Structure formats: C-alpha cells, structure tokens
Amino acid sequence: MATTTTNFSFIEPAVLSNTDANVWGGMLNTNSSNLDTYLTQITGSYIGNSAPVLGTTVTPTSGQFWINNTVSSSWPVQIYDGASWVLIGTINTVNHTFTAPATASSINVQVFSSSGTYTPSANLSYAVVEVQAGGGGAGFTNANSAYGASGGGGGYSKSALSATTIGASQTITIGTGGSGGASMNTNGAAGGSSSFGSLLSATGGSGGVYSVALGLPNPDSTTPGIGSGGNILNLPGGYSSVGNNSTNGNASGNGGSGIAGTGGAGGVTNLTNNSQIPGRNALANTGGGGSSGAGVGSLGSGGVGGNGGSGIVIVTEFIG
C-alpha cells in the first residue's frame, strides 16, 4: 500500500454547543481545499504547465502522472519515478493520438570525402553531423637560408539535428586542401570551406607565405579556419607553428591540425649538403590538417610547399 505524507492535521472537536459546531465548521472550511488538493495529487494525475510541487513537505508520489499543457496542441505525459519525471509519450490534442518517445534501434554512419547529397535513411530519428574544412597549403620559397611558412588547419563544427530539421536531403560541400606553392615565390593556397546545407559549416585554414628569410622576424602563425552553426561545437583549426631560420640551417613549422586530421611535419635543411627538404603534406591528406613548408639552406635553390588536407563530413544517424 502506498505511503503518503501530509502537511496538515485535523483533530475532531467535541460538539457540545452551537459554539463548538461553529468551530467544527470553520476547521472544515479551512482544510477542505487542502484536502482536495492532496487527494488529487495522491490518487490521480496532474495537469499544468509546471511539475507539481505542493508545500514544503509534500512532493509528487511515485507513479503519479503529470500532463504538461504548456502547448495546447501537444501534451507531454510524464510519470514520477520517485526521483525525477520520466517522459512516457505525447498526446496530440488535434488528432487525438498518443506517440511514444522516439528511441534509436540502430546507428548508421555516412562519411563524405567529396561533395554530394545526403539523403537520410528510412525512419531517421536524429543525426549527429560533423563538418571539417580543408587545411591550408604551404609556401614555395627560392631564397637561400629561408623557409616557406606552413598552412593553417581547417575549422570544425558539430550539431545534433532532428529528422524534421534535416528534411528530405541536404547538400554536402567538401572543402579541398589548399595546394602548396607550385612555383618559386608563391604562397600556399587556403583550404576550402565545408558545409552541411545551410545548417552548419566551417572555413578553411589560410595558406603559408612563400619566404621567411634570414634577418626577417618569424611571422605569426598562419590563421586557421573556424566552424559555425554547430549546436554542440564550433572550433577553430590549429595554428601552424613558427619555423626557425639561422646560418646553420632552417626548418619550417608544422602545419596546423584540424579536428579530424593532423598537419604535416615541418621541412628541415639537409645539413649534409645544406640543401632544402620539401614541405610535407598534411597526414593522410584528409581531415583538414595544414601542410608544412620547406626548409632551405644557404646552398639551396628553393623548396616546394606541402598540400593541405581536404575536409570531410561525417553523419552519424540514429534510426528507429
């Protein structure tokens, strides 16, 4: 049998006179409204725009129902489990139906490494979408005792989206990795932007300049891309690291990493013949990492910059 707690008391008075009868009636009037309220809470359901919390000592009882009527056309129905309210379904007051909460019976992952169209799987409940932009390319230097600056990492965004928000399909755009400088004295290209329709997107990392020579200050790290529109995360890519130039040899900095990819390791001078070592592409050439520039020695004739990593879009579907 359920145990209930009340915050009122009632002692039956002796009725020995008209005065006593008036006292009796007054106590009934005082307590009747409280009695009705508590009996309703204990034995039935509650309807209102906030959860029932009555008084300071009486709380909802285990097994009690609460119908939230904040929205007139859709009533969530919840049951109290002794600690919190648990949703068991929703009443549609327009077509008079009851819908149980959506639960995912399976998970499916779609990975896009090239632009295209995303079409939701049948019975999609919601999806977690990750968007990674492309990384920047590195510069090609021809200066002796110099290095090409490395590219920045691509931005990243992440959202949880309902099937209703996604709709019938979404256009996928994949940002390509920025190419390294292809000829002497050319900067690396910026990485391309990636997007999931108009719902979330990310910009690519910038390209590295073509020459950081002796006697010149090292530049600030190359600017990374940034994510936008995500309702979970909007993150910038990694900054490229600053290289080193000296009379003993030069080394470019590492390319900036993306959330889904690692930047290329810096190119260094070959100290045996004091010539350049070309910059390195972003690892795996995907996932938004920036590339590294080349290191050039005093006898070098220039070094090719590496290519940035391309972007990627990952859609994790929760079906059922």
LUMDO-902949 format. One line per 2 residues: number of its first residue (from 1); their letters; for each residue y, z, x of C-alpha. Coordinates in nm, 2 decimals. Each point is the difference from the previous one (the first is absolute). Layout:
BEGIN
NUM = A = Y/Z/X ~ ...;
% end
This chain:
BEGIN
1 = MA = 0.00/0.00/0.00 ~ 0.34/-0.09/0.13;
3 = TT = 0.22/0.28/0.13 ~ 0.37/-0.02/-0.08;
5 = TT = 0.30/0.20/0.11 ~ 0.30/0.08/-0.22;
7 = NF = 0.34/0.14/0.08 ~ 0.07/0.18/-0.33;
9 = SF = -0.16/0.30/-0.17 ~ -0.01/0.11/-0.36;
11 = IE = -0.09/0.34/-0.13 ~ -0.06/0.05/-0.37;
13 = PA = 0.24/0.26/-0.14 ~ -0.08/0.24/-0.27;
15 = VL = 0.14/-0.10/-0.34 ~ 0.11/0.32/-0.17;
17 = SN = 0.33/-0.10/-0.15 ~ 0.23/-0.29/-0.07;
19 = TD = 0.16/0.06/0.34 ~ -0.34/-0.04/0.16;
21 = AN = -0.06/-0.32/-0.19 ~ 0.33/-0.14/0.13;
23 = VW = -0.10/0.08/0.35 ~ -0.33/-0.17/-0.05;
25 = GG = 0.16/-0.31/-0.13 ~ 0.26/-0.02/0.28;
27 = ML = -0.28/0.02/0.26 ~ -0.18/-0.28/-0.17;
29 = NT = 0.31/-0.22/0.00 ~ 0.06/0.07/0.37;
31 = NS = -0.35/-0.08/0.11 ~ -0.11/-0.27/-0.23;
33 = SN = 0.17/-0.29/0.18 ~ -0.15/0.12/0.33;
35 = LD = -0.34/0.04/-0.16 ~ 0.01/-0.36/-0.13;
37 = TY = 0.11/-0.13/0.34 ~ -0.27/0.17/0.19;
39 = LT = -0.28/-0.09/-0.25 ~ 0.11/-0.36/0.03;
41 = QI = -0.03/0.01/0.37 ~ -0.33/0.18/0.01;
43 = TG = -0.18/-0.20/-0.27 ~ 0.15/-0.35/0.00;
45 = SY = 0.19/-0.26/0.19 ~ 0.36/-0.01/0.10;
47 = IG = 0.24/-0.30/-0.04 ~ 0.33/-0.01/0.19;
49 = NS = 0.19/-0.16/0.29 ~ -0.10/0.28/0.25;
51 = AP = -0.31/0.20/0.06 ~ -0.03/0.32/-0.21;
53 = VL = 0.10/0.32/0.19 ~ 0.06/0.28/-0.24;
55 = GT = 0.16/0.32/0.11 ~ -0.07/0.16/0.33;
57 = TV = -0.35/0.13/-0.05 ~ -0.15/-0.27/-0.23;
59 = TP = -0.10/-0.32/0.17 ~ -0.20/-0.30/-0.13;
61 = TS = -0.36/0.08/-0.06 ~ -0.29/-0.20/0.16;
63 = GQ = -0.11/-0.28/-0.23 ~ 0.34/-0.03/-0.18;
65 = FW = 0.14/-0.35/-0.06 ~ 0.35/-0.11/0.05;
67 = IN = 0.14/-0.33/-0.14 ~ 0.31/-0.11/0.18;
69 = NT = 0.22/-0.18/-0.25 ~ 0.29/-0.08/0.24;
71 = VS = -0.05/-0.37/-0.06 ~ -0.05/-0.06/-0.37;
73 = SS = -0.23/-0.30/0.04 ~ -0.23/0.14/0.26;
75 = WP = -0.14/0.36/0.00 ~ -0.19/0.13/0.31;
77 = VQ = -0.26/0.25/-0.10 ~ -0.07/0.27/0.25;
79 = IY = -0.24/0.30/0.01 ~ 0.06/0.33/0.18;
81 = DG = -0.28/0.08/0.25 ~ 0.11/0.35/0.07;
83 = AS = 0.23/-0.10/0.29 ~ 0.17/-0.33/-0.09;
85 = WV = 0.03/-0.27/-0.26 ~ -0.25/-0.29/0.03;
87 = LI = 0.06/-0.34/-0.16 ~ -0.29/-0.11/-0.22;
89 = GT = 0.16/-0.30/-0.16 ~ 0.30/-0.15/-0.18;
91 = IN = 0.06/-0.06/-0.38 ~ 0.18/-0.32/-0.09;
93 = TV = 0.19/0.09/-0.32 ~ 0.08/-0.37/-0.07;
95 = NH = -0.35/-0.14/-0.02 ~ -0.17/0.34/-0.04;
97 = TF = -0.23/-0.02/0.29 ~ -0.11/0.24/0.27;
99 = TA = -0.04/-0.11/0.37 ~ -0.18/0.20/0.26;
101 = PA = 0.17/0.02/0.35 ~ -0.07/-0.29/0.23;
103 = TA = -0.25/0.07/0.28 ~ -0.10/-0.22/0.28;
105 = SS = -0.36/-0.10/0.00 ~ 0.02/-0.22/0.31;
107 = IN = 0.23/-0.09/0.29 ~ 0.07/-0.35/0.13;
109 = VQ = 0.21/-0.09/0.30 ~ 0.17/-0.34/0.04;
111 = VF = 0.16/-0.08/0.34 ~ 0.26/-0.28/0.04;
113 = SS = 0.07/-0.13/0.35 ~ 0.17/-0.32/-0.14;
115 = SG = 0.23/-0.06/-0.29 ~ -0.15/-0.06/-0.34;
117 = TY = -0.04/0.15/-0.35 ~ -0.15/0.34/-0.09;
119 = TP = -0.19/0.00/-0.33 ~ -0.12/0.34/-0.12;
121 = SA = -0.37/0.06/-0.05 ~ -0.12/0.05/-0.36;
123 = NL = 0.05/0.35/-0.14 ~ 0.25/0.09/0.27;
125 = SY = 0.14/0.35/-0.06 ~ 0.24/0.01/0.30;
127 = AV = 0.03/-0.11/0.36 ~ 0.14/0.13/0.32;
129 = VE = 0.19/-0.28/0.18 ~ 0.09/0.00/0.37;
131 = VQ = 0.25/-0.25/0.14 ~ 0.04/-0.06/0.38;
133 = AG = 0.25/-0.24/0.14 ~ -0.03/-0.20/0.33;
135 = GG = 0.09/0.12/0.34 ~ 0.27/-0.16/0.22;
137 = GA = -0.07/-0.23/0.30 ~ 0.12/0.07/0.36;
139 = GF = 0.25/-0.19/0.21 ~ -0.08/-0.26/0.27;
141 = TN = 0.19/0.08/0.32 ~ 0.06/-0.23/0.30;
143 = AN = 0.20/0.25/0.20 ~ -0.13/0.14/0.33;
145 = SA = -0.05/0.38/-0.01 ~ 0.03/0.02/-0.38;
147 = YG = -0.21/0.04/-0.31 ~ 0.00/-0.13/-0.35;
149 = AS = 0.06/0.27/-0.27 ~ -0.29/0.07/-0.25;
151 = GG = 0.00/-0.05/-0.37 ~ 0.03/0.27/-0.27;
153 = GG = -0.27/0.10/-0.25 ~ 0.00/-0.12/-0.36;
155 = GY = 0.09/0.23/-0.29 ~ -0.25/0.15/-0.25;
157 = SK = 0.00/0.10/-0.37 ~ -0.26/0.15/-0.23;
159 = SA = -0.02/0.05/-0.37 ~ -0.23/0.11/-0.28;
161 = LS = 0.04/-0.24/-0.29 ~ -0.15/0.00/-0.35;
163 = AT = -0.17/-0.31/-0.13 ~ 0.29/-0.04/-0.25;
165 = TI = 0.25/0.00/0.28 ~ -0.19/-0.26/0.20;
167 = GA = -0.06/-0.23/-0.30 ~ -0.21/-0.32/0.01;
169 = SQ = 0.07/-0.08/0.36 ~ 0.24/0.06/0.30;
171 = TI = 0.11/-0.24/0.27 ~ -0.10/0.11/0.35;
173 = TI = 0.22/-0.09/0.29 ~ -0.12/0.07/0.36;
175 = GT = 0.25/0.01/0.28 ~ -0.12/-0.18/0.31;
177 = GG = 0.04/0.16/0.34 ~ 0.30/-0.11/0.20;
179 = SG = -0.08/-0.24/0.28 ~ 0.09/0.08/0.35;
181 = GA = 0.26/-0.20/0.19 ~ -0.15/-0.34/0.05;
183 = SM = 0.24/-0.12/0.27 ~ 0.21/0.16/0.27;
185 = NT = 0.30/0.21/-0.12 ~ -0.11/0.02/-0.36;
187 = NG = -0.03/0.31/-0.21 ~ -0.31/0.10/-0.19;
189 = AA = 0.01/-0.08/-0.38 ~ 0.01/0.27/-0.26;
191 = GG = -0.31/0.08/-0.21 ~ -0.02/-0.12/-0.35;
193 = SS = 0.04/0.21/-0.32 ~ -0.30/0.08/-0.22;
195 = SF = 0.01/0.08/-0.37 ~ -0.21/0.08/-0.31;
197 = GS = 0.19/-0.19/-0.27 ~ 0.34/0.17/-0.05;
199 = LL = -0.17/0.35/-0.02 ~ 0.00/0.08/0.37;
201 = SA = 0.08/-0.16/0.33 ~ 0.06/0.05/0.37;
203 = TG = 0.21/-0.18/0.26 ~ -0.12/-0.12/0.34;
205 = GS = 0.09/0.14/0.34 ~ 0.27/-0.17/0.21;
207 = GG = -0.08/-0.21/0.30 ~ 0.07/0.10/0.36;
209 = VY = 0.28/-0.15/0.22 ~ -0.10/-0.23/0.27;
211 = SV = 0.12/0.17/0.31 ~ 0.08/0.35/0.12;
213 = AL = 0.10/-0.04/0.36 ~ 0.06/0.23/0.30;
215 = GL = 0.33/0.17/-0.02 ~ 0.02/-0.02/-0.38;
217 = PN = -0.06/0.30/-0.22 ~ -0.33/0.01/-0.19;
219 = PD = 0.06/-0.10/-0.36 ~ -0.06/0.23/-0.29;
221 = ST = -0.35/-0.04/-0.15 ~ -0.04/-0.31/-0.21;
223 = TP = 0.07/0.06/-0.37 ~ -0.31/0.05/-0.22;
225 = GI = -0.04/-0.12/-0.36 ~ -0.01/0.24/-0.29;
227 = GS = -0.18/0.03/-0.33 ~ 0.15/0.02/-0.35;
229 = GG = -0.10/0.04/-0.36 ~ -0.30/0.22/0.07;
231 = NI = -0.04/0.31/-0.22 ~ -0.23/0.17/0.26;
233 = LN = 0.13/-0.11/0.34 ~ 0.28/-0.22/0.15;
235 = LP = -0.02/0.00/0.37 ~ 0.16/-0.18/0.30;
237 = GG = -0.21/-0.17/0.26 ~ 0.00/0.14/0.35;
239 = YS = 0.27/-0.06/0.25 ~ -0.09/-0.19/0.32;
241 = SV = 0.02/0.21/0.31 ~ 0.26/-0.07/0.27;
243 = GN = -0.14/-0.16/0.32 ~ 0.08/0.06/0.36;
245 = NS = 0.17/-0.22/0.26 ~ 0.03/0.07/0.36;
247 = TN = -0.02/-0.17/0.34 ~ -0.37/0.11/0.02;
249 = GN = -0.10/-0.19/-0.31 ~ 0.06/-0.01/-0.37;
251 = AS = -0.19/0.10/-0.31 ~ 0.09/-0.08/-0.36;
253 = GN = -0.03/0.26/-0.27 ~ -0.29/0.02/-0.25;
255 = GG = 0.05/-0.19/-0.33 ~ 0.08/0.22/-0.30;
257 = SG = -0.30/0.08/-0.22 ~ -0.03/-0.06/-0.37;
259 = IA = -0.18/0.25/-0.23 ~ -0.30/-0.25/-0.02;
261 = GT = 0.02/-0.13/0.36 ~ 0.07/0.09/0.36;
263 = GG = 0.27/-0.16/0.21 ~ -0.09/-0.19/0.32;
265 = AG = -0.01/0.19/0.33 ~ 0.29/-0.08/0.24;
267 = GV = -0.03/-0.27/0.26 ~ 0.04/0.11/0.36;
269 = TN = 0.08/-0.17/0.33 ~ -0.29/-0.11/0.21;
271 = LT = 0.08/0.20/0.32 ~ -0.24/-0.21/0.21;
273 = NN = 0.21/-0.32/-0.01 ~ 0.30/0.15/-0.19;
275 = SQ = -0.04/-0.25/-0.28 ~ 0.01/0.06/-0.38;
277 = IP = -0.27/0.11/-0.23 ~ 0.05/-0.15/-0.35;
279 = GR = 0.07/0.22/-0.30 ~ -0.29/0.10/-0.23;
281 = NA = -0.05/-0.08/-0.36 ~ -0.01/0.28/-0.25;
283 = LA = -0.35/0.13/-0.01 ~ -0.24/-0.19/-0.24;
285 = NT = 0.31/-0.22/-0.07 ~ 0.02/0.16/-0.35;
287 = GG = 0.14/0.30/-0.17 ~ 0.36/-0.03/0.09;
289 = GG = 0.01/0.11/0.37 ~ 0.27/-0.13/0.23;
291 = SS = -0.08/-0.19/0.32 ~ 0.09/0.09/0.35;
293 = GA = 0.22/-0.19/0.25 ~ -0.10/-0.12/0.35;
295 = GV = 0.08/0.18/0.32 ~ 0.15/-0.22/0.27;
297 = GS = 0.02/0.07/0.37 ~ 0.25/-0.12/0.26;
299 = LG = -0.21/-0.31/0.07 ~ -0.08/-0.06/-0.37;
301 = SG = 0.11/-0.31/-0.19 ~ -0.01/0.14/-0.35;
303 = GV = -0.25/0.15/-0.25 ~ -0.10/-0.10/-0.35;
305 = GG = 0.05/0.27/-0.27 ~ -0.29/0.10/-0.22;
307 = NG = -0.03/-0.06/-0.37 ~ 0.04/0.26/-0.27;
309 = GS = -0.28/0.09/-0.24 ~ 0.00/-0.15/-0.35;
311 = GI = 0.04/0.21/-0.31 ~ -0.26/0.10/-0.25;
313 = VI = -0.03/0.11/-0.36 ~ -0.28/0.23/-0.11;
315 = VT = -0.07/0.07/-0.37 ~ -0.24/0.28/-0.09;
317 = EF = -0.11/-0.03/-0.36 ~ -0.12/0.28/-0.22;
319 = IG = -0.20/-0.15/-0.28 ~ -0.13/0.15/-0.32;
% end
